[in-house]
């Protein structure tokens, strides 16, 4: 049995297989995940696990060079954006319309579904390389 880090086998495998510039997406419970994109569903009941909790665990093992969020997060859930930035304080944030976010997320290596019910609690994480900074 794995001693430390992420013990969820699917998440651990996806992170281990990612290369520089690959994307992993973490979303809220209501996000429409395309049938063609790998879905890792963690939702147990409303709020368990929470989006920021899920993001914190995922980013404990993933080098992230860029964050992409929907522009709508500023209006509807600024506290979620603040939480994302507190978990990844030195990572640049790109904002795009939610419609475009949904389209781009379909190309993710996987989409991890949390049980968050807060609107626009979604983030695309672009993988970096060890020790590499833009």
N, C-alpha and C positions, 0 to 999 in steps of 0.2 A: 504494500500500500504506500502511496506517495506520502512523504513526511511533511512537506511544507508547500505553500503556494495554493494554486487553484486545484481542488480535488475533483471538480466536475470534468469528467473525461472528455466530453465533446468540446468544451471551451478550451481546455488545456491543449487538446490536439489541434484546434484551429490556430491558436496563438503560436504553437510550436511550428506550424507549417507556413506561417506568414513570412513574406519577404518585404524588402523596402518598397514602400508605396502601395502595398496591399491595404485594403480597407476592411475594417470590422465595425459593425454598427450595433449600437445598444439603443433600444427603443422602449416606449411606454406600452401598456397593455392593449391600447386600441390601434396601434400602428398597423397598416395593411401590408403584410409581408407577402411578396409574390411567391407563387408556388414553385418558381424556378430557382429561388434563393434558399440556401440552407437556413433552416429555422432551428434555433436553440431556445426552447420555451422554458423559462424558469418560473412563470407565474403560478403561484399556489393559491392565493386569495388576494383580494384587493390590498395593495401595498406591500405584499410579501413575495419576493424581495423588492425593495424600493429601487428606483432608478439610480440614485446617487450611490447607494450601497453596492449595487451591481457594477457600476462604473469604477468605483474605487478598487474593487477586487480585480476586475479585468485589467485595469491599468497598472496594477502592482506587478504584472508580468509582461506587459506589452510596452515597447518603446513607441511613443507617439510623437510624430513630428508636426501634425496638423489636426485641428478639430474642425468639423463642419457641422453647423446647426442651422435650423430654419430661422429666418429673420423674425418670424412671429413670436419666437421665444422672448424677445425684448418686451413685447406688449403684454403677453399672457402669462409668462412664467419667468420673470427676471431672476427670481431666487434660484431657479434650476440652473440658469446660466452662471450665476455667481458660484453655485456649488461645483459646476464643471470646472470653472476657472480656479477654484480653490484646490481641486484635486490635481489639476494640470496647470499650475500657475505660469509656467514659462513657454507654453505651447500656443502658437498663433491660432486665432479663431477666424474661420471664414463663415460668412452668413449668406445664405441663399434662400429664395422663396421656398415655402414648404412643398409646393408642387414639384419643384426641381429636386428638392431633397429626396422625396419619395422615388423619383425616377433614378437618381444617382445611387441610392441605397440598394437598388436591385442588383448592382454589380459587386456588392460586398462579398467577401469570402463567406461570411455568415451574418445573420442578424440575430442578436440575443434579445429576447422579449422579457422585460421585467414585468412586475405587476403594478407599476406606477399608473395612477389615474390622473396625473397632472398633465394638462395640455402641453404639447410640444416638448416633452421630456425625451428628446431623441438626439443622438450624436453619432456622427461618422468619425471614426478614428483612423487616421492614415498612419500606417506603421513607418517608423524611422529605422535607422540602422544604428548598431551599437556605437556610441560615442560620436555620432554624426549629428550636427546641428545645422539647420538652414541659416 
